Amino acid sequence: MHNYRVSTTHRWAVIIVVDSSLSMLQPMVLNHTLLRKIDVATIIVNNIIDELVARATRHDSVRNYFDIAVLGYSGSGTRSLLPDSYHDFVSVTMLAEKRPQPEQIYIKQSVDNATLVDAPFMLYPWVTLSASGLSPMYDALQRAKHLAEGWCVDNRRNHSIPPTIFHITDGGCSDATELDLLDLSGQIHNLGIGSDKVLLYNIHLISEGDPLPCEYHLPRKEYFYSHNPESMTLFNMSSILPDYMNAYVNYYLCREHKGVRRAFSVNTIPTHILSAINIGSINHTIY
């Protein structure tokens, strides 16, 4: 049993790191819809930010629950993708003040008779992405590590929740070896506030036609295997879910498959993880 709550005095940070290299122009399938990987990454990033703004909104005002950073990496290096940002982190209240006009996108959905239809969804274009050049993944995760480390130091006294890093990529890395990446991810896993640690959640975007692993959504760490070596590397880089999240996932999402899981998924939008953290004044209990 675990009580875990975000409030204005016990805040949380989300760092989104997104691959914007040339290989992200390859096609993939998201929910039966053929899209470029860079377009799927755009949907995922904006969906996460939308969800955070919605969860911080109380009675038409936005509470200062979160700090948000978005880093993109490509041939031009690693840079912040949030507009008009003078710092790497932007509070959710400041971000909401500059809310863009929503845009409608269409993603295929299966209706009762298994027919696929184009369903409209509204998303705010908080960031726009373009793809070019190489994939300096190591540099981007190193910068995310420094952001997370500094945030933990600045917020240690108020018992805030350590940052979650969402990393969205097609798996290519042009500036480090697999061993380098595993070493860096281990350093990230060791960051935290007290016994609570930074969570590194990798989202692997694989190409159309590539086989999905048998467990591609928060897989159990003892049973995961993929024929894609980049998936295996990203899986091994990913954090083990902390007890309260693991309990939530096993009970609410995958109750027929118990076991310790890693913060990793393939071709999915990860906003379900946000449901494992309680927001606001009401403190739910997770068994």
Secondary structure as GFF3:
##gff-version 3
##sequence-region A 1 287
A	DSSP	beta_strand	5	6	.	.	.	ID=ss1
A	DSSP	beta_strand	12	19	.	.	.	ID=ss2
A	DSSP	three_ten_helix	22	25	.	.	.	ID=ss3
A	DSSP	beta_strand	27	30	.	.	.	ID=ss4
A	DSSP	beta_strand	33	36	.	.	.	ID=ss5
A	DSSP	alpha_helix	37	56	.	.	.	ID=ss6
A	DSSP	beta_strand	57	58	.	.	.	ID=ss7
A	DSSP	beta_strand	61	62	.	.	.	ID=ss8
A	DSSP	beta_strand	66	74	.	.	.	ID=ss9
A	DSSP	beta_strand	77	80	.	.	.	ID=ss10
A	DSSP	beta_strand	90	91	.	.	.	ID=ss11
A	DSSP	alpha_helix	92	97	.	.	.	ID=ss12
A	DSSP	beta_strand	103	110	.	.	.	ID=ss13
A	DSSP	beta_strand	116	123	.	.	.	ID=ss14
A	DSSP	alpha_helix	137	154	.	.	.	ID=ss15
A	DSSP	beta_strand	161	169	.	.	.	ID=ss16
A	DSSP	alpha_helix	178	189	.	.	.	ID=ss17
A	DSSP	beta_strand	192	193	.	.	.	ID=ss18
A	DSSP	beta_strand	196	197	.	.	.	ID=ss19
A	DSSP	beta_strand	199	204	.	.	.	ID=ss20
A	DSSP	alpha_helix	229	237	.	.	.	ID=ss21
A	DSSP	alpha_helix	243	248	.	.	.	ID=ss22
A	DSSP	pi_helix	249	253	.	.	.	ID=ss23
A	DSSP	beta_strand	264	266	.	.	.	ID=ss24
A	DSSP	three_ten_helix	271	276	.	.	.	ID=ss25
A	DSSP	beta_strand	278	279	.	.	.	ID=ss26
###
